[in-house]
Amino acid sequence: MALYVYAIVAKNHPAAVEEVSGVGSESAPVRVLASGPLRAVVSDISEEIRPKRRDLLIHQEVQERLMQGGPVLPLQFGYTAPDEATVEEVLRRDADSYLANLERLDGCAEYHVRASQDEEQLLRQILRETPEAQELNERIRSGEDDPQLPLALGQLVAAQVRERQEALASGLVEALVPFSREHSIRQASGDDFLNFSLLVPEDRKQDFLTSQANLAQEIKDDVELRLSGPLPPYSFVQ
């Protein structure tokens, strides 16, 4: 029977998931499959899994339970294997790599930091503080009939937005990265100008949270700084 695979842990991990029912419309118990020094956390599955809310929550619950017992290599939602033999073979073949990753992640959790800025407020600030932008804006408002003026103003403002947000993002990263063992910066999307993850050791967690809260308080009038975590270290599984 096919298996849904949640995570990989070391053989000595307690993997306390016996009471959890797995993903799928016909939920099977979550269980462990041992192979050498490793264990895969799995449940039987007889259907194609889609990202429904119930199944996403079950997947996350399993990861959170596992995190309480030690380091874990979480798999992204939706990973399946055709049978137990396939899982056991992968665990045997890549045992050294998995064990090295588990050692690297031991005692750490992932945190996501995202930042966004009120666009209208930023535009007003740029017009207030940039003489060239002020001049172009005044010429447009006075009715000067030059089709290049709006284009020039738009390009100038866009460049200013990019420059200011890149500088702010760099400062936020620089302030928080020292509390992490590793970090990963992603392409921001939507209204965000910063999206990055940190692998934070347990013994630095409180300092990290305090620093993040202080930063959020300092910049709250200009920037919304959002924190998620602690989370399974998806971004740092190699």
Rosetta blueprint (number, residue, H / E / L):
1 M L
2 A L
3 L E
4 Y E
5 V E
6 Y E
7 A E
8 I E
9 V E
10 A E
11 K L
12 N L
13 H L
14 P L
15 A L
16 A L
17 V L
18 E L
19 E L
20 V L
21 S E
22 G L
23 V L
24 G L
25 S L
26 E L
27 S L
28 A L
29 P E
30 V L
31 R E
32 V E
33 L E
34 A E
35 S E
36 G L
37 P L
38 L E
39 R E
40 A E
41 V E
42 V E
43 S E
44 D E
45 I L
46 S L
47 E L
48 E L
49 I L
50 R L
51 P L
52 K L
53 R H
54 R H
55 D H
56 L H
57 L H
58 I H
59 H H
60 Q H
61 E H
62 V H
63 Q H
64 E H
65 R H
66 L H
67 M H
68 Q L
69 G L
70 G L
71 P L
72 V L
73 L E
74 P E
75 L L
76 Q L
77 F L
78 G L
79 Y L
80 T E
81 A E
82 P L
83 D L
84 E H
85 A H
86 T H
87 V H
88 E H
89 E H
90 V H
91 L H
92 R H
93 R H
94 D L
95 A H
96 D H
97 S H
98 Y H
99 L H
100 A H
101 N H
102 L H
103 E H
104 R H
105 L H
106 D L
107 G L
108 C E
109 A E
110 E E
111 Y E
112 H E
113 V E
114 R E
115 A E
116 S E
117 Q E
118 D L
119 E H
120 E H
121 Q H
122 L H
123 L H
124 R H
125 Q H
126 I H
127 L H
128 R H
129 E H
130 T L
131 P H
132 E H
133 A H
134 Q H
135 E H
136 L H
137 N H
138 E H
139 R H
140 I H
141 R H
142 S L
143 G L
144 E L
145 D L
146 D L
147 P L
148 Q H
149 L H
150 P H
151 L H
152 A H
153 L H
154 G H
155 Q H
156 L H
157 V H
158 A H
159 A H
160 Q H
161 V H
162 R H
163 E H
164 R H
165 Q H
166 E H
167 A H
168 L H
169 A H
170 S H
171 G H
172 L H
173 V H
174 E H
175 A H
176 L H
177 V H
178 P H
179 F H
180 S L
181 R L
182 E E
183 H E
184 S E
185 I E
186 R L
187 Q L
188 A L
189 S L
190 G L
191 D L
192 D E
193 F E
194 L E
195 N E
196 F E
197 S E
198 L E
199 L E
200 V E
201 P E
202 E H
203 D H
204 R H
205 K H
206 Q H
207 D H
208 F H
209 L H
210 T H
211 S H
212 Q H
213 A H
214 N H
215 L H
216 A H
217 Q H
218 E H
219 I L
220 K L
221 D L
222 D L
223 V E
224 E E
225 L E
226 R E
227 L E
228 S E
229 G E
230 P E
231 L E
232 P L
233 P L
234 Y H
235 S H
236 F H
237 V L
238 Q L
